[in-house]
Amino acid sequence: MATTPGTHQNGSTSLQPFNQQPFAMNCPHCHAKIPTFRNPVPTVDIIIEIGSAIVLIKRKNPPHGWALPGGFVDYGESFETAAAREALEETGLTVQGLRQFHTYSDPGRDPRQHTASTVFIAKAAGTPKAGDDAAEAGMFTEDNLPDLAFDHGAILADYFAAKIRPPSW
């Protein structure tokens, strides 16, 4: 994004985007307007493996549809803790072996706002039970996936491809 420097009354400089109107805050000392910027909102999604199946939830709230369990990271919460919390809240499952898979940040991935989702993979045992903002929970394989919300189809395509051909890093 192209930027131009803006100067605060105390002489410090900040960057201000040419093509985005920043939200204004006021300096607590001199009350000058201070530009602030919109940033992507951090979220997590979790691929929960139970045997050869994965767990998906059907969303109660818009945007509706089947999705990976996940949600917003709370302030003061690590991404790992958020992923385990969302798994428990939405599926009733306690996950084990949590590991980071990939981050997805396309500005259009969520129709509500620009989010950046870090996706985790973990294992669980038992039967998923819908909770929190999940209307249903179910187990699926690569061969019987429903239509998916957000970019979760692309996430799962990457996941299944990595299971066949693990990355070589």
C-alpha atoms as a printed R data frame, in Angstrom:
    type eleno elety resid chain resno       x       y      z
1   ATOM     1    CA   MET     A     1   0.000   0.000  0.000
2   ATOM     2    CA   ALA     A     2   1.378   3.433 -0.869
3   ATOM     3    CA   THR     A     3   2.007   5.642  2.139
4   ATOM     4    CA   THR     A     4   2.816   9.226  2.935
5   ATOM     5    CA   PRO     A     5   4.337  10.415  6.175
6   ATOM     6    CA   GLY     A     6   2.120  12.358  8.557
7   ATOM     7    CA   THR     A     7   3.639  14.458 11.307
8   ATOM     8    CA   HIS     A     8   2.308  14.549 14.865
9   ATOM     9    CA   GLN     A     9   2.494  17.827 16.817
10  ATOM    10    CA   ASN     A    10   5.437  16.490 18.839
11  ATOM    11    CA   GLY     A    11   7.417  15.995 15.606
12  ATOM    12    CA   SER     A    12   7.137  12.200 15.388
13  ATOM    13    CA   THR     A    13   6.130  10.747 12.042
14  ATOM    14    CA   SER     A    14   3.559   8.102 11.257
15  ATOM    15    CA   LEU     A    15   2.678   6.469  7.970
16  ATOM    16    CA   GLN     A    16  -0.724   7.226  6.518
17  ATOM    17    CA   PRO     A    17  -2.110   5.253  3.571
18  ATOM    18    CA   PHE     A    18  -3.039   7.154  0.402
19  ATOM    19    CA   ASN     A    19  -5.984   4.920 -0.419
20  ATOM    20    CA   GLN     A    20  -7.479   4.249  3.013
21  ATOM    21    CA   GLN     A    21  -9.147   6.679  5.375
22  ATOM    22    CA   PRO     A    22  -7.693   5.864  8.807
23  ATOM    23    CA   PHE     A    23  -9.813   5.869 11.922
24  ATOM    24    CA   ALA     A    24  -8.776   8.778 14.124
25  ATOM    25    CA   MET     A    25  -7.725   8.623 17.750
26  ATOM    26    CA   ASN     A    26  -6.753  11.610 19.829
27  ATOM    27    CA   CYS     A    27  -3.402  12.029 21.546
28  ATOM    28    CA   PRO     A    28  -4.077  11.912 25.308
29  ATOM    29    CA   HIS     A    29  -1.573  14.758 25.873
30  ATOM    30    CA   CYS     A    30  -2.072  17.302 23.061
31  ATOM    31    CA   HIS     A    31  -5.413  15.974 21.698
32  ATOM    32    CA   ALA     A    32  -4.107  15.969 18.124
33  ATOM    33    CA   LYS     A    33  -5.662  13.408 15.811
34  ATOM    34    CA   ILE     A    34  -3.527  10.278 15.471
35  ATOM    35    CA   PRO     A    35  -4.150   8.027 12.475
36  ATOM    36    CA   THR     A    36  -4.877   4.405 13.253
37  ATOM    37    CA   PHE     A    37  -5.155   1.595 10.748
38  ATOM    38    CA   ARG     A    38  -7.450  -1.316 10.107
39  ATOM    39    CA   ASN     A    39  -5.700  -4.649 10.346
40  ATOM    40    CA   PRO     A    40  -6.828  -8.200  9.629
41  ATOM    41    CA   VAL     A    41  -8.520  -9.863 12.604
42  ATOM    42    CA   PRO     A    42  -6.741 -12.991 13.895
43  ATOM    43    CA   THR     A    43  -8.736 -16.225 13.814
44  ATOM    44    CA   VAL     A    44  -8.022 -19.934 14.117
45  ATOM    45    CA   ASP     A    45  -9.468 -22.990 12.428
46  ATOM    46    CA   ILE     A    46  -8.781 -26.561 13.476
47  ATOM    47    CA   ILE     A    47  -8.754 -29.785 11.512
48  ATOM    48    CA   ILE     A    48  -9.708 -32.434 14.071
49  ATOM    49    CA   GLU     A    49  -8.793 -35.975 13.050
50  ATOM    50    CA   ILE     A    50 -10.732 -38.910 14.493
51  ATOM    51    CA   GLY     A    51  -9.430 -42.056 12.873
52  ATOM    52    CA   SER     A    52  -9.557 -41.477  9.108
53  ATOM    53    CA   ALA     A    53 -12.285 -38.809  9.360
54  ATOM    54    CA   ILE     A    54 -12.242 -35.091 10.149
55  ATOM    55    CA   VAL     A    55 -14.766 -33.108 12.175
56  ATOM    56    CA   LEU     A    56 -16.833 -30.315 10.630
57  ATOM    57    CA   ILE     A    57 -19.523 -28.138 12.174
58  ATOM    58    CA   LYS     A    58 -22.643 -26.669 10.613
59  ATOM    59    CA   ARG     A    59 -22.722 -22.992 11.571
60  ATOM    60    CA   LYS     A    60 -25.690 -21.557 13.509
61  ATOM    61    CA   ASN     A    61 -24.786 -17.979 12.589
62  ATOM    62    CA   PRO     A    62 -24.110 -16.287  9.246
63  ATOM    63    CA   PRO     A    63 -22.391 -17.135  7.096
64  ATOM    64    CA   HIS     A    64 -24.201 -20.470  7.318
65  ATOM    65    CA   GLY     A    65 -22.866 -23.766  6.051
66  ATOM    66    CA   TRP     A    66 -20.441 -26.493  7.032
67  ATOM    67    CA   ALA     A    67 -17.045 -25.347  8.244
68  ATOM    68    CA   LEU     A    68 -13.996 -26.305 10.208
69  ATOM    69    CA   PRO     A    69 -14.366 -25.596 13.913
70  ATOM    70    CA   GLY     A    70 -12.774 -22.258 14.696
71  ATOM    71    CA   GLY     A    71 -13.254 -18.651 15.604
72  ATOM    72    CA   PHE     A    72 -11.715 -15.441 16.822
73  ATOM    73    CA   VAL     A    73  -8.623 -15.321 19.017
74  ATOM    74    CA   ASP     A    74  -9.424 -13.576 22.302
75  ATOM    75    CA   TYR     A    75  -7.182 -10.739 23.479
76  ATOM    76    CA   GLY     A    76  -4.428 -12.179 25.699
77  ATOM    77    CA   GLU     A    77  -4.939 -15.704 24.311
78  ATOM    78    CA   SER     A    78  -2.370 -17.674 22.304
79  ATOM    79    CA   PHE     A    79  -3.443 -19.055 18.932
80  ATOM    80    CA   GLU     A    80  -2.864 -22.608 20.220
81  ATOM    81    CA   THR     A    81  -5.111 -22.003 23.229
82  ATOM    82    CA   ALA     A    82  -7.758 -20.437 20.972
83  ATOM    83    CA   ALA     A    83  -7.740 -23.487 18.665
84  ATOM    84    CA   ALA     A    84  -8.132 -25.933 21.577
85  ATOM    85    CA   ARG     A    85 -10.867 -23.735 23.125
86  ATOM    86    CA   GLU     A    86 -12.823 -23.468 19.863
87  ATOM    87    CA   ALA     A    87 -12.572 -27.241 19.339
88  ATOM    88    CA   LEU     A    88 -13.979 -27.896 22.809
89  ATOM    89    CA   GLU     A    89 -16.705 -25.215 22.572
90  ATOM    90    CA   GLU     A    90 -17.960 -26.201 19.111
91  ATOM    91    CA   THR     A    91 -17.496 -29.997 19.165
92  ATOM    92    CA   GLY     A    92 -17.179 -31.024 22.814
93  ATOM    93    CA   LEU     A    93 -13.848 -32.663 21.946
94  ATOM    94    CA   THR     A    94 -10.574 -32.257 23.804
95  ATOM    95    CA   VAL     A    95  -7.773 -32.291 21.231
96  ATOM    96    CA   GLN     A    96  -4.299 -33.801 21.496
97  ATOM    97    CA   GLY     A    97  -1.095 -33.235 19.517
98  ATOM    98    CA   LEU     A    98  -2.026 -29.750 18.321
99  ATOM    99    CA   ARG     A    99   0.275 -28.574 15.520
100 ATOM   100    CA   GLN     A   100   0.218 -25.582 13.203
101 ATOM   101    CA   PHE     A   101  -0.566 -26.289  9.553
102 ATOM   102    CA   HIS     A   102  -0.781 -23.024  7.558
103 ATOM   103    CA   THR     A   103  -2.095 -19.452  7.691
104 ATOM   104    CA   TYR     A   104  -4.746 -18.264  5.235
105 ATOM   105    CA   SER     A   105  -5.140 -14.510  4.812
106 ATOM   106    CA   ASP     A   106  -6.911 -13.686  1.546
107 ATOM   107    CA   PRO     A   107  -8.891 -10.492  2.275
108 ATOM   108    CA   GLY     A   108 -12.025 -12.094  0.769
109 ATOM   109    CA   ARG     A   109 -11.878 -15.359  2.742
110 ATOM   110    CA   ASP     A   110 -14.554 -14.181  5.201
111 ATOM   111    CA   PRO     A   111 -17.464 -12.079  3.882
112 ATOM   112    CA   ARG     A   112 -17.844 -10.299  7.244
113 ATOM   113    CA   GLN     A   113 -14.368  -8.767  7.480
114 ATOM   114    CA   HIS     A   114 -10.711  -9.316  6.619
115 ATOM   115    CA   THR     A   115  -9.432 -12.172  8.773
116 ATOM   116    CA   ALA     A   116  -6.159 -14.057  8.890
117 ATOM   117    CA   SER     A   117  -6.692 -17.622 10.059
118 ATOM   118    CA   THR     A   118  -3.972 -19.865 11.399
119 ATOM   119    CA   VAL     A   119  -5.057 -23.455 10.841
120 ATOM   120    CA   PHE     A   120  -4.106 -26.219 13.263
121 ATOM   121    CA   ILE     A   121  -4.319 -30.002 13.041
122 ATOM   122    CA   ALA     A   122  -5.000 -32.181 16.091
123 ATOM   123    CA   LYS     A   123  -6.355 -35.586 17.015
124 ATOM   124    CA   ALA     A   124  -9.336 -36.402 19.214
125 ATOM   125    CA   ALA     A   125 -11.359 -39.397 20.333
126 ATOM   126    CA   GLY     A   126 -15.077 -39.735 20.841
127 ATOM   127    CA   THR     A   127 -18.152 -38.424 19.097
128 ATOM   128    CA   PRO     A   128 -18.387 -34.709 18.286
129 ATOM   129    CA   LYS     A   129 -21.404 -32.900 19.754
130 ATOM   130    CA   ALA     A   130 -22.457 -29.472 18.469
131 ATOM   131    CA   GLY     A   131 -22.055 -26.652 20.962
132 ATOM   132    CA   ASP     A   132 -21.619 -22.876 21.160
133 ATOM   133    CA   ASP     A   133 -22.329 -21.485 17.667
134 ATOM   134    CA   ALA     A   134 -22.428 -24.901 15.953
135 ATOM   135    CA   ALA     A   135 -25.878 -26.221 14.990
136 ATOM   136    CA   GLU     A   136 -24.520 -29.678 14.074
137 ATOM   137    CA   ALA     A   137 -21.230 -31.544 14.196
138 ATOM   138    CA   GLY     A   138 -20.276 -34.429 11.954
139 ATOM   139    CA   MET     A   139 -17.419 -36.583 10.750
140 ATOM   140    CA   PHE     A   140 -16.408 -36.586  7.097
141 ATOM   141    CA   THR     A   141 -13.764 -38.035  4.822
142 ATOM   142    CA   GLU     A   142 -12.210 -36.532  1.716
143 ATOM   143    CA   ASP     A   143 -14.751 -38.464 -0.370
144 ATOM   144    CA   ASN     A   144 -17.916 -37.175  1.338
145 ATOM   145    CA   LEU     A   145 -17.252 -33.502  2.144
146 ATOM   146    CA   PRO     A   146 -20.282 -31.178  2.092
147 ATOM   147    CA   ASP     A   147 -20.213 -27.710  0.525
148 ATOM   148    CA   LEU     A   148 -18.028 -25.608  2.804
149 ATOM   149    CA   ALA     A   149 -18.190 -22.007  4.041
150 ATOM   150    CA   PHE     A   150 -15.350 -19.486  3.805
151 ATOM   151    CA   ASP     A   151 -12.193 -20.853  2.129
152 ATOM   152    CA   HIS     A   152 -12.422 -24.149  4.000
153 ATOM   153    CA   GLY     A   153 -12.620 -26.153  0.765
154 ATOM   154    CA   ALA     A   154  -9.194 -24.796 -0.235
155 ATOM   155    CA   ILE     A   155  -7.825 -25.415  3.265
156 ATOM   156    CA   LEU     A   156  -8.969 -29.032  3.184
157 ATOM   157    CA   ALA     A   157  -7.622 -29.514 -0.362
158 ATOM   158    CA   ASP     A   158  -4.210 -28.386  0.957
159 ATOM   159    CA   TYR     A   159  -4.577 -30.666  3.995
160 ATOM   160    CA   PHE     A   160  -5.453 -33.766  1.957
161 ATOM   161    CA   ALA     A   161  -2.660 -33.005 -0.547
162 ATOM   162    CA   ALA     A   162  -0.154 -32.668  2.329
163 ATOM   163    CA   LYS     A   163  -1.283 -36.037  3.737
164 ATOM   164    CA   ILE     A   164  -0.511 -37.677  0.395
165 ATOM   165    CA   ARG     A   165   2.659 -35.710 -0.271
166 ATOM   166    CA   PRO     A   166   4.058 -34.192  2.948
167 ATOM   167    CA   PRO     A   167   5.894 -30.870  2.447
168 ATOM   168    CA   SER     A   168   9.676 -31.109  2.161
169 ATOM   169    CA   TRP     A   169  10.939 -28.230  4.253
